[in-house]
Amino acid sequence: PTSMKVAYGPHLEPWDVRMAELEEVFRPNRCACTYGELDHFGFAQLLQEASLGPGHSFVDVGSGLGKLVVAAACVTPEVPCYGLEISPFRHKSAQEGLQRLQSMGGITPREA
């Protein structure tokens, strides 16, 4: 949990980036630009109860910073986990956060 906070930090999307993406990405695709996060502990428990295993996949559509994809990869290492994000800023932030998390040893290359 602490490594996630350090690796991803607070989500600070600059206003000019948010407005540019609204006009260039979200409105033309009729998508909402709302960003919110789920609790990682509750999500991990939900994944365990779902009993995902070989033959299953996890896909987070609108994955934002990718934190749930990382949590899913850690909880279900035998399941391929994918994140899809339309916002270029959030996608780039997700990749940077994952790199920081890997460099801190918070996730293995296999899990990533």
C-alpha positions as CSV (number, residue, x, y, z in Angstrom):
1,P,0.0,0.0,0.0
2,T,2.8,2.5,0.9
3,S,4.7,1.7,-2.3
4,M,1.5,2.5,-4.3
5,K,1.2,5.9,-2.7
6,V,4.9,6.7,-3.3
7,A,4.9,5.3,-6.9
8,Y,1.7,7.0,-8.0
9,G,1.4,10.0,-5.7
10,P,-1.6,12.3,-5.8
11,H,-3.4,12.5,-9.2
12,L,-2.8,16.0,-10.2
13,E,-4.1,16.6,-13.8
14,P,-3.2,20.1,-14.9
15,W,-6.3,22.2,-15.9
16,D,-5.0,22.9,-19.4
17,V,-4.4,19.2,-20.0
18,R,-7.8,18.4,-18.7
19,M,-9.5,21.0,-20.9
20,A,-7.5,20.0,-24.0
21,E,-8.3,16.3,-23.6
22,L,-12.0,17.2,-23.0
23,E,-12.1,18.9,-26.4
24,E,-9.8,16.6,-28.3
25,V,-10.5,13.1,-26.8
26,F,-13.6,12.9,-24.6
27,R,-16.2,15.0,-26.4
28,P,-15.5,13.6,-29.9
29,N,-15.8,10.1,-28.5
30,R,-18.9,10.9,-26.4
31,C,-17.0,9.9,-23.2
32,A,-17.1,11.4,-19.7
33,C,-13.8,12.7,-18.4
34,T,-14.7,11.9,-14.8
35,Y,-11.9,10.3,-12.7
36,G,-12.4,8.4,-9.5
37,E,-10.7,5.6,-7.6
38,L,-11.9,2.4,-5.8
39,D,-10.4,1.3,-2.5
40,H,-7.5,-1.1,-3.2
41,F,-8.2,-3.3,-0.2
42,G,-11.9,-3.8,-1.0
43,F,-11.0,-4.4,-4.6
44,A,-8.4,-7.0,-3.7
45,Q,-11.0,-8.8,-1.5
46,L,-13.5,-8.7,-4.4
47,L,-10.9,-10.3,-6.7
48,Q,-10.1,-13.1,-4.3
49,E,-13.8,-13.8,-4.0
50,A,-14.2,-13.9,-7.8
51,S,-11.8,-16.9,-7.8
52,L,-10.1,-15.8,-11.1
53,G,-7.6,-18.3,-12.4
54,P,-6.2,-19.8,-15.6
55,G,-8.4,-19.1,-18.6
56,H,-9.6,-15.8,-17.1
57,S,-8.5,-12.2,-17.8
58,F,-8.9,-9.0,-16.0
59,V,-9.7,-5.8,-18.0
60,D,-10.2,-2.4,-16.5
61,V,-11.9,-0.1,-19.1
62,G,-11.1,3.5,-18.1
63,S,-8.1,2.4,-16.1
64,G,-6.9,5.9,-15.2
65,L,-3.6,5.6,-13.4
66,G,-3.7,1.8,-13.6
67,K,-3.7,1.1,-9.9
68,L,-6.5,-1.5,-10.1
69,V,-4.7,-3.3,-12.9
70,V,-1.6,-3.4,-10.7
71,A,-3.6,-4.6,-7.7
72,A,-5.2,-7.3,-9.9
73,A,-1.8,-8.4,-11.1
74,C,-0.6,-8.8,-7.6
75,V,-3.6,-10.6,-6.3
76,T,-4.1,-12.9,-9.3
77,P,-0.6,-13.4,-10.8
78,E,-1.8,-16.3,-13.0
79,V,-4.4,-14.0,-14.7
80,P,-3.4,-11.6,-17.5
81,C,-4.4,-8.1,-16.5
82,Y,-5.0,-5.2,-18.9
83,G,-5.9,-1.5,-18.5
84,L,-7.5,0.6,-21.3
85,E,-7.4,4.4,-20.9
86,I,-8.5,7.0,-23.4
87,S,-6.7,9.9,-21.8
88,P,-3.1,10.2,-23.0
89,F,-2.2,12.1,-19.8
90,R,-3.6,9.4,-17.5
91,H,-2.1,6.6,-19.6
92,K,1.4,8.2,-19.5
93,S,1.0,8.7,-15.7
94,A,0.0,5.0,-15.3
95,Q,3.2,3.9,-17.2
96,E,5.4,6.2,-15.1
97,G,3.8,5.0,-11.9
98,L,4.3,1.4,-12.9
99,Q,8.0,2.1,-13.7
100,R,8.4,3.8,-10.3
101,L,6.7,0.9,-8.5
102,Q,8.9,-1.7,-10.3
103,S,12.1,0.3,-9.5
104,M,11.0,0.3,-5.8
105,G,10.5,-3.5,-5.9
106,G,6.7,-3.1,-5.3
107,I,5.9,-5.3,-8.2
108,T,7.9,-7.9,-10.1
109,P,8.5,-7.7,-13.9
110,R,6.3,-10.9,-14.1
111,E,3.4,-9.2,-12.4
112,A,3.8,-6.1,-14.5
